[in-house]
Amino acid sequence: MTGPYANTARDDALRAQDEARANVYAIIGRFFYDAPDESLVAAIARGGGEDDAESGALARAWRELRGTCGTADPGAIRREFDNLFAGVGKCEITPFSSHYVKEAAPDRHLVRLRQVLESWRLEKRGAQTESEDHVSGLCDVMRLLVVDSRSLDEQNLFFSEFVYPGLVPFCEAIGKSPNASFYRCVAQFTLAFLALEKTAFDMEDG
C-alpha cells in the first residue's frame, strides 16, 4: 500500500545520482569516440564532481584524470588516439566490443546487440558510421537508458550483456599498451566507474 506522503529527498537523491551516472557515461563515450579537443580537456581539468577527501577508487581515478587533463597537450592526445584506435590499417586496440566477447562469436554478439536496440527502438544517428558495438555507442545507450529512467532490469541487462564484458577487457588492453599515456588514465577511470556500476547492479539482484 502506498501512503499519502512521498520521500522527495530520496527521489531528489536518486535523480542526482542518475544524472551523475549519465554524465559519466557521456564523458567516457566522448573520450573513446574521438580525441578530446582543447576545450573539453580544459573543462575536465577545472571541473569538480568529487570531494577531495573522498578516498573511493572512482574519486581517486577522477582526480587523477583531472590532473592529467591539467597538464595534457591536446595535440599529443590526438596522436595517441590515432595510434591506439584509428591507425592506418589495423589499429593497435580495437574499440569494438565484439572483439572481446568470449562466450559468443563476434557476429552473433553484434546480432544480439542489434536485436536489443531494435526492441527498444534505439537507432544510430544518421551520420554515424561505426557499428553498434563501438564502445562509445555502448556508453551512449547506457546514458540514454539512465536519462530516460528505463527500468533497472533493462539497464542491468544492457550493462551485463554488452557494456561490462566489452569495456573491461578493452580498458585492460589500453592499460597494457606501451603507447598509452593519457588514455591509460581514461581507462583507469572507466574501470573504476564500471566496477561501481557492477556492484550497484549486483546489489539490486541480491
N, C-alpha and C positions, 0 to 999 in steps of 0.2 A: 504493500500500500504506500502511495506517495503522500507525504504530508503537505501542509499548506505553505511551508517555508522552504526556500531554496538556499543552498550554501553558495552564495555568489562569490565568496572569497576563494573557494575551491575551484569554481568554474573559471574565475579570472586567472588563477594559478595554472590551470590546465591549458587555457588559451595561450598564456605567455610561454609555457613550456613548448607547446606545439609550434608557436611562431618561431621560437629559437631553433627547434629541430628543423623546420622548413628552411630557415636561413642558412643553417649549416650545410644541409643538402645542396642548396643553391650555390654556396661558396665552393664546395668540393667539386660539384659538377662543372662550374665555371673554370676552375683551375685545370681540369682534365680535358675540357673541350678545346681550349686554345691557351697559349701563353698569356698571362695577365698583362695588361698594359700598365703604364706608369701610374695612372690614377687609381687603379684597383690595388696595386701594391702599396701605394701611399695610404689608401683608406684602411687597409688591413693593419698597417703599421701603427696608425694612430687610433684605431678602433679599440673599444673596450670589450665588455661582454663577460668579464670574469673578475672576481675579487683577487687581488694579488696574494691574499692569504690562503686562497684555496690550494689544496695540495693534491687533488684528484688528478688522474692521468690525463683527462681531457683538458683541464685547466692548465696543466703544465705544458701540454702539447700546443695549446692555443698561444700561450705566452712565448713559447719557442718560435712558433710561426710568425707571430707579430714581430719578434726581434729579428728574425731572418728577413722579413719584408723591409724592416727599417734600414738594413744595410745592403739590400739586393740591388743589382743592376738589371733593369728590365731587358736590356739587350742581351745580357748573359743568360737570363731566364729564357728568352726566346730561342737562343741557340741550344740550350739544354733541352727544351721542349721538343724542338725539331729533331735533335739527335736521339732522344729517347723514344718518342711516339710518332714522329712523322718523317722519318728518314727516307731518302730515295730508295725505292725497292722495299725490302723487308726492314721494318723498324726494329729497334732493339727490344722494346717492350710493347706488345700489342695491347691496345686499350679496349679490346672486345672480350666480354665475359665468356663467350663460348669457348675461347682458348683454354680457359682454366677449369672448365667443368669436368669432373672425373666420373660422375655417376652416369652420364648420358653422352651420346655422340653430339658433337657441336651442332649439327644440323637439326637434330631432334630438340636440343635446348632452345635454339632460335625459333623453331616452330611452336614450341610450348609457350615461349615468351610472347610471340605474336598472337597466339590464341587468347592469352590472358588479357593483353592490351585491347584486343578487339572486343572481348566480353565486357570490358569497362568503357568501351567507346573512346579510347585514347589513341590518337593518331599522331604521327610525326608532322612537324610543321613542314610546309611546302618546300622551303629552301634547304631543309636538312637532308644531307646525302648519306650520312652514316647509317649503318644498320642499327636495329633497335637494341642490340646488345652492347653498344658503346657505353662505357662506364658513366660518361656524363649524362647520357639518356636515362640510364637506370636511376641515377640520382634525381633527375628531373621528375621522373614518375613518382618516386618516393615523396618528393616535395609536393607534388600535386595531390597525392593521397592524403598527406597531412593537412595541407591548406584547405582541401575540400571536406575535411573531417570525415573521411571514409572510415569504415569500421576498423577496429584494431585487428580483427581477423584478416581483413583484406591487406592491411599494412604488413602484418606479420607474414602472410603468405608470400607477398612480393619480396619482402626483405629476406626471408629464409630461403626462398627458392632461387632468387636471382641476384639480389644485391650482395648479401654476405658471402656466398660461395664464389662470386666473381671478383668482388673488390678486394677481399682479404689477400688472396694469392697475387693479385695484380700489384697491390701495395707492397707485399713482401718481395716481389721481383724488383720493384724500384729500390727498396732498401738494400738489395744485394748488388745493385749496379754500381760499378766504379765511376760511371759517368753522371750519377745523380748527386746533386748537392741541394739546390733549392727544393727539388721535388722529393728528395728523401724526407725533408721536413714536412712537406704537404702529405706524404704517405703516412708518416707517423701520426699526424693529426687525424687523418682519415681513419686509421686503425683504432685510435683511442675512441673516436666517436662511434665507430661500428661496434666496438666491444660494449660500450654503454647502451647502445640500442639493443644489442642482443640480450644483455642482462635484463633490460626492461621487458622485452617481449617474453623471455623465459619466465619472468615473474608472473606475467599475465597468464601464461599457460599453466603455471603451477596453481 
